[in-house]
Amino acid sequence: GWRDLAWLLELNQASYNAASLAAVCSISEDNTVNWLGKPIHPRAGNERLEPLVRAFPVSLNSDVPLMIIGGEALGFRSKPLKRDRYGLYNNSEMKGIKVSSFWIAILCVILGSVYVGIGLPYLGVGLYLLGGLLYCCVELFASTIYVERDGWVFLEDTELGEDTAAKLAPQDYNLGKLKHWGERQLVPKWETPRRTSFPAKLVDLSCGTCVKTTVISPPDTIVPLALHGDGITCMLVKWPEGSGTALVPATKVGMCNLPPYILRQTVKAGTIYVGSTDTPLTAQAINPAADSPAESPESEILREPSIISTRTSINSTFSI
């Protein structure tokens, strides 16, 4: 039914943008058409919808991938929480300790040079080593109390529980001050599917923003679709392992609404396919009637040159 609706909208309203339909659909229940699902309920804030990309289905097969043109994407960190080896320099609250340890090291070098000059080389060299050792110890200490706060991470609720900030604070006290997006904003609410799924959190380590979502599998890429409510509605997708640069559809695993500043963090991704198969898309797969002698009106529509395109490898571009 959803597949028929998508094609009717595309054929009867030639200018209809399927990105609007994809933005309001929850996770598919039966995965027949991966990017289609039960639409959200009409609530306050949901009516403000403006697509950011152009999208339309590209096949008449049982699998109907959605082609997103001119899309942008943002990948998750490959290692969610990693100790910051430059924590002494990346955190303003460490400025006093950094300056003090630097001048102590300089003092040790000066005293060491004095002792070397008066004929006490062993004592001088010992002061050189002491100054360097003290400074390295301060660097090591700072790296153990801070994590790299850069990029978005995906964290399952089974690891964090409800109080995300309390769980992350021991790793880095800055993460204990997370701001939750969606609790006081007008954002769409997608229904939880009856199929196997689990709650999770999307955390922006650089800005301290936390967003709740529900997924059927851990995603690796965020694809913005539309301005929706107070934020940006995005599709969470997962690319098959080793997809490389082949025309392989990504799988939709969830939906979320993120703060508007997400558009400053994304990069151009060109053409993105979202479907439910890991079979590479070819001209024959996109247009089943391409090699057929008899052509229907639908096949003429599907044979537009713009449909056959390539996409940038998301796995390689967004691995951090």
Sequence and secondary structure as in RCSB ss.txt:
>XXXX:A:sequence
GWRDLAWLLELNQASYNAASLAAVCSISEDNTVNWLGKPIHPRAGNERLEPLVRAFPVSLNSDVPLMIIGGEALG
FRSKPLKRDRYGLYNNSEMKGIKVSSFWIAILCVILGSVYVGIGLPYLGVGLYLLGGLLYCCVELFASTIYVERD
GWVFLEDTELGEDTAAKLAPQDYNLGKLKHWGERQLVPKWETPRRTSFPAKLVDLSCGTCVKTTVISPPDTIVPL
ALHGDGITCMLVKWPEGSGTALVPATKVGMCNLPPYILRQTVKAGTIYVGSTDTPLTAQAINPAADSPAESPESE
ILREPSIISTRTSINSTFSI
>XXXX:A:secstr
 HHHHHHHHHHHSTT  HHHHHHHB   SS SSTT   B    TTTT EEESSEEEE   SSS  EEEEEEEEEE
B SSSS B TTHHHH GGGHHHHHHHHHHHHHHHHHHHHHHHTT HHHHHHHHHHHHHHHHHHHHHHHHH B   
SEEEEEHHHH S HHHHHTTT GGGGG EEETSSS        SSS EEEEEEETTTTEEEEEEESS   EEEEE
EEETTEEEEEEEE  TT TTS   EEEEEEEEE GGGGGT EEEEEEEEES  S   HHHH TTTT SS  HHHH
HHT GGGS  B  HHHHS  
